[in-house]
């Protein structure tokens, strides 16, 4: 009976999960997640892991002068083509 309410198998849903996460779609509202306790638990675990990773490796904004330094280094390298 669960099959009729939830035609997407766990394996099929989990195969789509990376794409769903990458799309920014609200996965919690996906019909399979609403009806499948196993995949809800998997999603909760993945969210916990992602949050832990963000804590370990926070996003750091580069300094304002970085692009100027990169541009300067490129110009310098172009001026000295034989130098490595």
Backbone as JSON Lines, residues from 0, in Angstrom:
{"i":0,"aa":"X","n":[0.82,-1.19,0.0],"ca":[0.0,0.0,0.0],"c":[0.87,1.26,0.0]}
{"i":1,"aa":"X","n":[1.99,1.19,0.7],"ca":[2.89,2.34,0.73],"c":[3.4,2.65,-0.67]}
{"i":2,"aa":"X","n":[3.53,1.61,-1.49],"ca":[4.02,1.79,-2.86],"c":[3.13,2.73,-3.65]}
{"i":3,"aa":"X","n":[1.8,2.66,-3.45],"ca":[0.88,3.51,-4.2],"c":[1.04,4.98,-3.81]}
{"i":4,"aa":"X","n":[1.24,5.25,-2.54],"ca":[1.41,6.63,-2.09],"c":[2.81,7.14,-2.39]}
{"i":5,"aa":"X","n":[3.75,6.24,-2.53],"ca":[5.15,6.6,-2.68],"c":[5.75,5.8,-3.83]}
{"i":6,"aa":"X","n":[5.41,6.15,-5.07],"ca":[5.87,5.34,-6.2],"c":[7.38,5.38,-6.43]}
{"i":7,"aa":"X","n":[8.06,6.4,-5.95],"ca":[9.5,6.52,-6.14],"c":[10.21,5.67,-5.09]}
{"i":8,"aa":"X","n":[11.05,4.74,-5.54],"ca":[11.77,3.89,-4.59],"c":[12.84,4.71,-3.87]}
{"i":9,"aa":"X","n":[13.28,4.19,-2.74],"ca":[14.35,4.86,-1.99],"c":[15.61,4.97,-2.85]}
{"i":10,"aa":"X","n":[15.93,3.91,-3.57],"ca":[17.14,3.93,-4.4],"c":[17.03,5.0,-5.48]}
{"i":11,"aa":"X","n":[15.87,5.12,-6.1],"ca":[15.68,6.13,-7.15],"c":[15.75,7.53,-6.55]}
{"i":12,"aa":"X","n":[15.13,7.72,-5.4],"ca":[15.17,9.03,-4.75],"c":[16.61,9.38,-4.36]}
{"i":13,"aa":"X","n":[17.31,8.43,-3.76],"ca":[18.68,8.69,-3.32],"c":[19.6,8.95,-4.5]}
{"i":14,"aa":"X","n":[19.31,8.36,-5.64],"ca":[20.11,8.63,-6.84],"c":[19.89,10.08,-7.3]}
{"i":15,"aa":"X","n":[18.68,10.61,-7.07],"ca":[18.36,11.98,-7.46],"c":[18.81,13.0,-6.41]}
{"i":16,"aa":"X","n":[19.1,12.54,-5.21],"ca":[19.37,13.43,-4.09],"c":[20.5,14.43,-4.36]}
{"i":17,"aa":"X","n":[21.65,14.05,-4.89],"ca":[22.7,15.05,-5.14],"c":[22.21,16.17,-6.07]}
{"i":18,"aa":"X","n":[21.45,15.81,-7.09],"ca":[20.93,16.82,-8.01],"c":[19.92,17.73,-7.31]}
{"i":19,"aa":"X","n":[19.07,17.13,-6.48],"ca":[18.09,17.93,-5.73],"c":[18.78,18.89,-4.78]}
{"i":20,"aa":"X","n":[19.8,18.42,-4.09],"ca":[20.54,19.27,-3.16],"c":[21.22,20.4,-3.93]}
{"i":21,"aa":"X","n":[21.84,20.07,-5.05],"ca":[22.53,21.07,-5.86],"c":[21.6,22.11,-6.46]}
{"i":22,"aa":"X","n":[20.34,21.74,-6.67],"ca":[19.39,22.66,-7.28],"c":[18.9,23.72,-6.3]}
{"i":23,"aa":"X","n":[19.09,23.46,-5.01],"ca":[18.59,24.4,-4.0],"c":[17.11,24.2,-3.71]}
{"i":24,"aa":"X","n":[16.53,23.19,-4.31],"ca":[15.11,22.89,-4.08],"c":[14.88,22.54,-2.61]}
{"i":25,"aa":"X","n":[13.71,22.87,-2.12],"ca":[13.35,22.52,-0.74],"c":[13.04,21.03,-0.7]}
{"i":26,"aa":"X","n":[14.04,20.24,-0.35],"ca":[13.92,18.78,-0.39],"c":[12.91,18.28,0.63]}
{"i":27,"aa":"X","n":[12.77,18.98,1.73],"ca":[11.84,18.55,2.78],"c":[10.41,18.49,2.28]}
{"i":28,"aa":"X","n":[10.1,19.2,1.22],"ca":[8.74,19.17,0.69],"c":[8.56,18.14,-0.42]}
{"i":29,"aa":"X","n":[9.63,17.43,-0.76],"ca":[9.54,16.4,-1.8],"c":[8.6,15.29,-1.34]}
{"i":30,"aa":"X","n":[7.71,14.81,-2.21],"ca":[6.75,13.77,-1.81],"c":[7.39,12.53,-1.19]}
{"i":31,"aa":"X","n":[8.54,12.11,-1.71],"ca":[9.17,10.91,-1.17],"c":[9.63,11.14,0.27]}
{"i":32,"aa":"X","n":[10.23,12.28,0.53],"ca":[10.71,12.6,1.89],"c":[9.54,12.65,2.86]}
{"i":33,"aa":"X","n":[8.44,13.22,2.42],"ca":[7.28,13.32,3.32],"c":[6.72,11.96,3.69]}
{"i":34,"aa":"X","n":[6.91,10.97,2.82],"ca":[6.31,9.66,3.08],"c":[7.31,8.57,3.48]}
{"i":35,"aa":"X","n":[8.6,8.87,3.49],"ca":[9.6,7.82,3.76],"c":[10.48,8.2,4.95]}
{"i":36,"aa":"X","n":[10.3,7.49,6.03],"ca":[11.06,7.76,7.25],"c":[12.55,7.5,7.05]}
{"i":37,"aa":"X","n":[12.89,6.46,6.3],"ca":[14.29,6.12,6.05],"c":[15.02,7.25,5.33]}
{"i":38,"aa":"X","n":[14.4,7.79,4.29],"ca":[15.05,8.86,3.52],"c":[15.04,10.18,4.28]}
{"i":39,"aa":"X","n":[14.03,10.4,5.13],"ca":[14.05,11.59,6.0],"c":[15.24,11.52,6.95]}
{"i":40,"aa":"X","n":[15.48,10.34,7.5],"ca":[16.62,10.16,8.41],"c":[17.93,10.37,7.66]}
{"i":41,"aa":"X","n":[18.02,9.85,6.43],"ca":[19.22,10.04,5.62],"c":[19.45,11.52,5.35]}
{"i":42,"aa":"X","n":[18.4,12.24,4.98],"ca":[18.52,13.67,4.71],"c":[18.96,14.42,5.98]}
{"i":43,"aa":"X","n":[18.4,14.06,7.11],"ca":[18.8,14.71,8.37],"c":[20.28,14.46,8.65]}
{"i":44,"aa":"X","n":[20.74,13.24,8.41],"ca":[22.16,12.92,8.6],"c":[23.03,13.75,7.65]}
{"i":45,"aa":"X","n":[22.63,13.86,6.4],"ca":[23.4,14.63,5.43],"c":[23.45,16.1,5.82]}
{"i":46,"aa":"X","n":[22.33,16.62,6.32],"ca":[22.31,18.02,6.75],"c":[23.23,18.24,7.95]}
{"i":47,"aa":"X","n":[23.26,17.27,8.86],"ca":[24.16,17.35,10.02],"c":[25.62,17.34,9.57]}
{"i":48,"aa":"X","n":[25.94,16.46,8.63],"ca":[27.31,16.38,8.1],"c":[27.69,17.66,7.39]}
{"i":49,"aa":"X","n":[26.78,18.2,6.58],"ca":[27.06,19.45,5.85],"c":[27.3,20.6,6.82]}
{"i":50,"aa":"X","n":[26.5,20.67,7.88],"ca":[26.69,21.74,8.87],"c":[28.03,21.59,9.58]}
{"i":51,"aa":"X","n":[28.39,20.36,9.92],"ca":[29.68,20.13,10.56],"c":[30.82,20.53,9.63]}
{"i":52,"aa":"X","n":[30.69,20.24,8.35],"ca":[31.73,20.62,7.39],"c":[31.84,22.13,7.29]}
{"i":53,"aa":"X","n":[30.69,22.83,7.31],"ca":[30.74,24.3,7.27],"c":[31.45,24.85,8.51]}
{"i":54,"aa":"X","n":[31.27,24.2,9.64],"ca":[31.93,24.64,10.87],"c":[33.44,24.42,10.78]}
{"i":55,"aa":"X","n":[33.83,23.29,10.16],"ca":[35.26,22.97,10.04],"c":[35.95,23.84,9.0]}
{"i":56,"aa":"X","n":[35.26,24.1,7.91],"ca":[35.84,24.84,6.8],"c":[34.96,26.03,6.45]}
{"i":57,"aa":"X","n":[34.99,27.06,7.29],"ca":[34.13,28.21,7.01],"c":[34.53,28.92,5.72]}
{"i":58,"aa":"X","n":[33.57,29.51,5.08],"ca":[33.84,30.27,3.86],"c":[34.52,31.57,4.25]}
{"i":59,"aa":"X","n":[35.65,31.81,3.64],"ca":[36.43,33.01,3.94],"c":[36.45,33.87,2.68]}
{"i":60,"aa":"X","n":[36.06,35.1,2.83],"ca":[36.09,36.02,1.7],"c":[37.54,36.43,1.43]}
{"i":61,"aa":"X","n":[37.94,36.42,0.16],"ca":[39.32,36.83,-0.14],"c":[39.49,38.33,0.09]}
{"i":62,"aa":"X","n":[40.73,38.74,0.35],"ca":[40.98,40.18,0.55],"c":[40.64,40.96,-0.72]}
{"i":63,"aa":"X","n":[40.25,42.21,-0.54],"ca":[39.86,43.06,-1.68],"c":[40.96,43.17,-2.73]}
{"i":64,"aa":"X","n":[42.2,43.17,-2.32],"ca":[43.31,43.37,-3.25],"c":[43.71,42.1,-4.0]}
{"i":65,"aa":"X","n":[43.07,40.99,-3.72],"ca":[43.49,39.72,-4.32],"c":[43.47,39.76,-5.84]}
{"i":66,"aa":"X","n":[42.36,40.25,-6.44],"ca":[42.28,40.26,-7.91],"c":[43.34,41.16,-8.51]}
{"i":67,"aa":"X","n":[43.65,42.26,-7.83],"ca":[44.72,43.14,-8.32],"c":[46.06,42.41,-8.3]}
{"i":68,"aa":"X","n":[46.3,41.64,-7.25],"ca":[47.54,40.87,-7.15],"c":[47.61,39.8,-8.24]}
{"i":69,"aa":"X","n":[46.51,39.15,-8.5],"ca":[46.46,38.12,-9.55],"c":[46.71,38.76,-10.9]}
{"i":70,"aa":"X","n":[46.03,39.88,-11.16],"ca":[46.21,40.57,-12.44],"c":[47.66,41.02,-12.62]}
{"i":71,"aa":"X","n":[48.26,41.54,-11.57],"ca":[49.64,41.98,-11.61],"c":[50.59,40.81,-11.9]}
{"i":72,"aa":"X","n":[50.34,39.68,-11.25],"ca":[51.18,38.5,-11.46],"c":[51.06,37.99,-12.9]}
{"i":73,"aa":"X","n":[49.85,38.03,-13.45],"ca":[49.65,37.6,-14.84],"c":[50.39,38.52,-15.79]}
{"i":74,"aa":"X","n":[50.26,39.82,-15.58],"ca":[50.94,40.78,-16.44],"c":[52.46,40.6,-16.36]}
{"i":75,"aa":"X","n":[52.94,40.35,-15.15],"ca":[54.38,40.14,-14.97],"c":[54.83,38.89,-15.71]}
{"i":76,"aa":"X","n":[54.04,37.83,-15.61],"ca":[54.37,36.58,-16.29],"c":[54.33,36.77,-17.81]}
{"i":77,"aa":"X","n":[53.36,37.51,-18.3],"ca":[53.27,37.75,-19.74],"c":[54.47,38.58,-20.23]}
{"i":78,"aa":"X","n":[54.99,39.43,-19.39],"ca":[56.17,40.24,-19.73],"c":[57.44,39.42,-19.72]}
{"i":79,"aa":"X","n":[57.44,38.27,-19.05],"ca":[58.62,37.38,-18.97],"c":[58.2,35.98,-19.39]}
{"i":80,"aa":"X","n":[57.9,35.76,-20.69],"ca":[57.36,34.47,-21.13],"c":[58.28,33.27,-20.87]}
{"i":81,"aa":"X","n":[59.58,33.43,-20.86],"ca":[60.49,32.3,-20.66],"c":[60.72,31.97,-19.19]}
{"i":82,"aa":"X","n":[60.3,32.83,-18.31],"ca":[60.55,32.66,-16.89],"c":[59.43,31.82,-16.26]}
{"i":83,"aa":"X","n":[59.81,30.79,-15.49],"ca":[58.81,29.97,-14.79],"c":[59.1,29.9,-13.35]}
